[in-house]
Amino acid sequence: RIRTASGTAILDAELTLPKGAGHVPAVVLITGSGPQDKNEEIAGHKPFLVLSDHLTKSGYAVLRYDDRGVGRSTGDFATATPQDLASDAASALAYVKSHPRVLSAKAGYIGHSEGGYLAPIAQQIEPAAFHVYLAGPALPLVPDVMRTQVQDIGRAEGLPDDVIARQMQAVNDISAALLNSATPADLHRLITTALRNS
């Protein structure tokens, strides 16, 4: 149980350690977008559990945690900002670095997808010896990645082309609102309109 530096959440985490009593390097796994459990489970697959197992057997201590508001972690994911999520990762790294078996000078972040955006922010809070980015977007999250995801997921779910087109337009409209709104009230109005039209 890791209390975040801000005190706004307690993260339910699992730390795996290699066999033996020696000192080891360590990693903190940072999940991708959306509320994720510590295994980053999707469609029955648990990529972070698999990755953790492999890295632990390869000599690393590995910490993974339920995102705030997921599983037994407290806090509210829906209202969390990227800064909040990065702070959570930084709190996890601080905990790992304090473990008696961990070589604190050889502890780092592994960020998957959106986690690759969060790791550099976390670095400003709790410095790491290294970062690894897995499937990090090469394009801006909003609107490029979101637009592609909406299209691909819609096609995979068999949605009609006109529905997919409306959803992609909503992403464009929300992106424009984020860039151009002068006040929170303007932003709320424009996003509400975009969602209604989708």
N, C-alpha and C positions, 0 to 999 in steps of 0.2 A: 504494500500500500504506500504510494508515493504522494505526498502532499505537494501540490504545485507551488511555485514560488509566490504566485499571486494569492494563494489561499482560496481560489475559487473552485478547486476540484481536488479530489483524491483519486489517483489513477490506480486501478487494479492491474498489477504487473506480474510477469513471470520472468525470473532470471535463471538461465541455464548455464551451468559451469562444466568445463571439461573435467574428466576424471583426474584424480590426483590432488596434490596440495600446492602445486606451483603457482607462481604469478602468471597471469595471462592478459593478452590484449582484450579489448571489449568493443561491442557495438550496441547501439540502440537502433531498433527498427522503427521507422516513421511511416505510418500508413498513407495510402492515397486518399483521394477526395471522398467525401461522405463519411457518415459515422461507421467506423470499422471496429471489429473486435481484435484482440491481440493476435489472432491467427490470420487476419485479413480475409476471413472466409467469404467465398462467393461461389454460388452454384455447387456447393459440396466440396470445393477445393480449398485447401488451407495453405496458401503459399508461404506465409510467414512461419508457420509451424515447420514446413519442409526446410525453409532457408535456415531457421534457427537450429534445427537438428543437424544440418550439414555443417554449419559454421562451428557449432559446439564440438562436434566430432573432429573438426579441423583445428581445434585449440583456442577458440574464442569464447569468452563469456558473452552471452547474448541476452539483452533485455527487450521484451516486447510488452505492450500494454494495450488495454482497451481504451479507445478514445474516450474523452470526457462524455458522460451521459450514456455510455454503452456498457452492457454487461454490469459488472459491479463497480465501475468507475462512477464517481459522482460528477456533478456539474451539468451544464446545459450545452450540448453540441450545437443546437440550432442558433444560439446567439453568440457562439464563439467566433472570434476574428482570427485571421491567419497569425496575428501576433500572439493570441492566446494559445493556439495550437503549437506554435513554435516554442513558446514558453513551457508548455507541457513537455515537449521533447527535451528541452534544456534541463528541466527538473529531473527527467529520467536519466540523462547523462550525468548530472551531478551525483545522483544516487549511485550509479554504476561506478563512477570514479572513486567514490568513498568506500567501496567494498574492499575488504582486506586482501582478496586474491587478485584484484584487478590492477594492472599497470596503468595508472591514471594518465600517464603521458602517451599511452597507446590506445586511447579510447576514442571512438568516432561515431558518426551517424551514417546510417544507410536509409535513404529516403526513396520510397517507391512512388512514382507518378507525382501527385501533388506534394508528397513528402520531400521530393527533390527541390520544390520551391521553399519548403519550410526549413530545411536544414541550414541554409545560409543565414536565415533569420535567427534560428536557434544558436548558431555560431556566435552571434553578437552578444548573446546572453550567457551561454556556457560554452567556452571554446573547446573545440574537438581537435584531435590530432589529424583527422582525415574525414572526408565525406565520400560516399559512394551513391551515385544516382542510378536507380533502376527504372527504365522506361519513362524517363523524365520527358515532358513535352518539349519539343524544339520550337514550338510556336507559343504565342501568348495564350494563357488559359481562357481568357475572355477577349474576343469572341471565338477565336479560331478553333481551339481544342473543343470547347463546348459545342460549337456548331457541328463539327465532325462527329462528336459522340452522339448528339441528338439524331443525326442522319443515320449513323451505323446501327444504333440501338433500335431506332424506328424500323429500319429495314429488317433487322433480325427478328423483330416482333411481328412482322407482317403488316405494319401500318400502311394505309393508303398514302400515295405520294402527296396528296393535298394536305393531309394531316402533318406529314413530315415537314412539308414546306412551311406550314403555319408555325410549327415549333421552331424551325430554324429562324424564321422571321422574328419570333419572340426573343430569341437569343440576341439577334442583331439590335432589336429595339431596347432590350435591357442593357446591352453594352453601351449604346448611345446615351441612355439615361444616366448610366454611371459616369460617363465622361462629361456630360453637358449639364447636369443638374446643379443649379446654384444653391439650393437649400435641401434639407432632408424632406421637406414637404413636397417639393418638386419631384424628387426622386421617387417618393412613395406614389405619387400620382401617376408618373410615367410608367413605373414598373407594374402598377395595378392595371393600367390600360393595356400594356403589352401582354400580360397574363390572360386578361379577359379575351383578347383578340386571338389568342392561340388556341 
